[in-house]
Amino acid sequence: MKKKTGIALSAFLALAFTGAVKAEVGMMEPNISHHDRESIRKGAELFADYCVGCHSVEYLRYQRLADDVGEDEDWVEEKIMRGNFELHEPIISPMDPEDGENWFGLTPPDLSLTSRIHGDDWIYTYLNTFYVDEDAEVGYNNYVQEGTSMPHILFALQGDQKAVKDDDGHIVDFEIIEGAEGKLSEEEYREVTAQLTAFLSYAGEPIRADRERMGVWVILFLIVMTGVFYLLYKEFWRGIKK
């Protein structure tokens, strides 16, 4: 009985491990930093140009964004705001939620916590793996979110690509369709999507860079105080031993 239970448990763990590996196959790393204000700034501008028409980041305010990337109110009004908003307000899409549901079948989600839920690799891979699918309602599908309702909003930059599949029907690569190239090279497009990923990662936790900087000082303080307390301990017990 114990032997059968052990075999069943081993089989279950093997299947679970295999599934976990398959879920990660093909994930791309954006190589971003929460301390890179320039990438976050460019990503915010890309978000305003291509994403905010449908998606909000309601947990991030215009003023906070401007302060964190070192820009002023003029930059926000010129590059980021898309609608009649105030500097102290959150970044909300001007789209009527009912219109989004009518057009796409569901209301486009708020993206504030996308990085916290899925991770930066997921966002970056998602942005890079749209492919033409004639059977899809929007004309495109996506490697990490099969059956996505979102059209490929960056197709003019990347171009249209097709999925290359193996004999089992698994996607193993992507190729730009001849005659449907985008404005950017593959390297340039990946830089753009990395900047957009950096912004969404920042939007998920705007205080992260400050928290990490503060953490260094806290650790240094604890190290110094540990030394001070150790010397006090030695001095205290030296008097008692005498």
Beta strands, then each sheet from edge to edge (+ up, - down):
strand 1: 57-61
strand 2: 90-91
strand 3: 130-132
strand 4: 140-142
strand 5: 159-165
strand 6: 171-181
sheet 1: 1+ 2-
sheet 2: 3+ 4-
sheet 3: 5+ 6-
end
